[in-house]
Amino acid sequence: MIAQGWKCSVCGHVAVGLFAPDTCPKCNAPREAFKAEHEFLFPPEETEGVIKACWKVSYGLYVVSSVAGERINGQVCNTVFQITSDPPRIAIGINHKNLTHEFIEASGAFAVSILGSDDIRTVRRFGYRSGRDFDKFKGIPVRTGRTGCPILEGAIGYLECALVKDRKLDAGTHTIFVGDVVGGALFRDDEPLTYARYHAAKDTA
């Protein structure tokens, strides 16, 4: 998924996504008011083809969550992968501007709730709005992991991680965090949600 920052030239609001929003959520300026913070390195006429090709790269969709004091937050993330098996370590990519990024840096921990193949609405709830604007976890059954991170009880499983010291990388718009797995479980043996499945079903679910 190609995502970047889009800055509103009217009020300065920054949205993150494949494309600029139809209207600015803060000042209602039209899409034309948004400017890309980072330019793509390919000709504009190739944009649609590149994005569609990226959709064919196989990966899952997850809710990555963290904690800061008594506050919790989570977001949809497609950049989650096991990077080592001995010891088991997970790497994630989180946008610098996201509230979850702030919480991970504050707590030194994150949890990955693994979504099932029908969890399309969960993607909408945790992926379309910022935790700065509303409580994404309100009314959602969660359990607290040993690091304090929230875990979705409706997920098919989870992994909980503590950041490995000095094992993060500034990748431009995102930070790649690496964490040691300190807990986890499989709640039910269902198929995980892939981005290909989400893209095919998002308009009908």
Buried (B, 14 or more C-beta within 10 A) or exposed (E): BEBBBBBBEBEEBEBBBEBBBEBBBEEEBEEEBBEEEEEEEEEEEEBEEBBEEEBEEEBBBBBBBBBBEEBBBBBBBBBBEEBEEEEBBBBBBBBBBBBBBBBBBEBBBBBBBBBBBEBBEBBBBBBEEBBEEEEBBEEBEBEEBEBBBBBBEBBBBBBBBBBBEEBBEEEEBBBBBBBBBBBBEEBEEBEBBBBBBBBEBEEEE
